[in-house]
Every structure is written in structure tokens, then in C-alpha cells.
Amino acid sequence: MEKYMIPCMSKKLFGVECLGCGTQRSLALLLQGDFVAAFKMYPAIYTLILLFMFIFLHVIDKSRNYTKIVISLAIVNLIIMVVSYFYKMVY
């Protein structure tokens, strides 16, 4: 399955991983049912899925306002991504 994945252009061009490196592999692990390995590969995978679900609901369901939830999840997701990125660079 890994041969079909899109390569990270940041890593390919500059040799440095981006904030999203590991998302595809984590999603593949999640679809295989390996939830712990998916989290270890990319810790923001679960909040990212929640974020996209609420963005989808925000677009589809116009009777309710999901703006605060979407913004909150985006901030939490960004914090997790930045912390895990720096943790990956240090260790």
C-alpha cells in the first residue's frame, strides 16, 4: 500500500519533514485497525478526523452553527501537530 502514497514534497526537496508527514501512513494503519500504531505515527490523526467531520457537518447542516467547534478543533489540532513535530525533530 505504501507504494501508492503521495510523497512529501518538503521532505523530498529539502530533506525536512512537514507538519503533515505521517498522515497517510497513519490513516492506512487506522483503516487496518491498528489504532495505537496510527496514533504513534501521527498523533493528530483522531482530532483531524473529528475536525473534518465537523467541517462536513458545518457545510451540510445549515440549521446548526458548528463554527465554534470547528475553530476549537482546528486550534487543538494545530497545537498537537506542532508539539508532535518538535518532539519528532528532537527525539
PLY file of the C-alpha trace (Angstrom):
ply
format ascii 1.0
element vertex 91
property float x
property float y
property float z
element edge 90
property int vertex1
property int vertex2
end_header
0.00 0.00 0.00
2.91 2.35 0.70
3.94 2.40 -2.96
0.65 4.20 -3.81
1.13 7.00 -1.27
1.90 10.58 -2.27
5.44 11.57 -1.26
6.04 14.61 0.95
7.46 17.35 -1.28
9.07 19.14 1.68
10.93 16.01 2.66
11.81 15.19 -0.93
13.06 18.68 -1.86
14.55 19.94 1.41
15.08 16.78 3.46
12.88 18.12 6.28
9.56 16.63 7.31
6.48 18.84 7.29
3.71 19.09 9.89
1.63 16.60 7.92
4.25 13.90 7.44
2.83 10.59 8.55
-0.82 11.40 7.91
-1.26 8.97 5.03
0.52 6.11 6.78
-1.43 6.82 9.96
-4.71 6.75 8.05
-3.69 3.46 6.43
-2.90 1.99 9.84
-6.23 3.27 11.13
-8.08 1.58 8.27
-6.23 -1.66 9.08
-7.47 -1.41 12.65
-4.12 -0.65 14.29
-5.27 2.33 16.37
-2.23 2.59 18.64
0.25 2.48 15.76
-1.82 5.09 13.91
-1.57 7.40 16.93
2.17 6.79 17.26
2.69 7.51 13.57
0.73 10.77 13.63
-0.76 11.87 16.98
-3.15 14.38 15.43
-4.99 11.76 13.36
-8.00 11.50 15.67
-8.50 15.23 16.11
-8.02 15.66 12.37
-10.79 13.17 11.66
-13.06 14.95 14.15
-12.22 18.29 12.55
-13.13 17.06 9.07
-16.35 15.51 10.38
-17.45 18.81 11.90
-16.42 20.75 8.80
-18.56 18.34 6.78
-21.47 18.85 9.20
-20.98 22.61 9.03
-21.26 22.52 5.24
-24.18 20.08 5.10
-26.28 21.10 8.13
-27.09 24.80 7.79
-29.65 24.75 10.62
-26.94 24.49 13.29
-23.82 26.56 13.80
-20.65 24.49 14.13
-18.23 27.41 13.82
-17.03 27.40 17.44
-16.47 23.64 17.40
-14.58 23.80 14.10
-12.36 26.65 15.29
-11.69 24.92 18.62
-10.82 21.64 16.95
-8.58 23.43 14.44
-6.65 25.11 17.27
-6.32 21.86 19.23
-5.25 20.03 16.08
-2.65 22.67 15.27
-1.22 22.51 18.79
-0.97 18.71 18.63
0.67 18.91 15.20
3.27 21.48 16.30
4.10 19.69 19.56
4.44 16.31 17.86
6.52 17.86 15.07
9.02 19.34 17.51
9.02 16.13 19.55
9.83 14.17 16.38
12.65 16.57 15.50
14.22 16.41 18.98
13.87 12.66 19.60
0 1
1 2
2 3
3 4
4 5
5 6
6 7
7 8
8 9
9 10
10 11
11 12
12 13
13 14
14 15
15 16
16 17
17 18
18 19
19 20
20 21
21 22
22 23
23 24
24 25
25 26
26 27
27 28
28 29
29 30
30 31
31 32
32 33
33 34
34 35
35 36
36 37
37 38
38 39
39 40
40 41
41 42
42 43
43 44
44 45
45 46
46 47
47 48
48 49
49 50
50 51
51 52
52 53
53 54
54 55
55 56
56 57
57 58
58 59
59 60
60 61
61 62
62 63
63 64
64 65
65 66
66 67
67 68
68 69
69 70
70 71
71 72
72 73
73 74
74 75
75 76
76 77
77 78
78 79
79 80
80 81
81 82
82 83
83 84
84 85
85 86
86 87
87 88
88 89
89 90
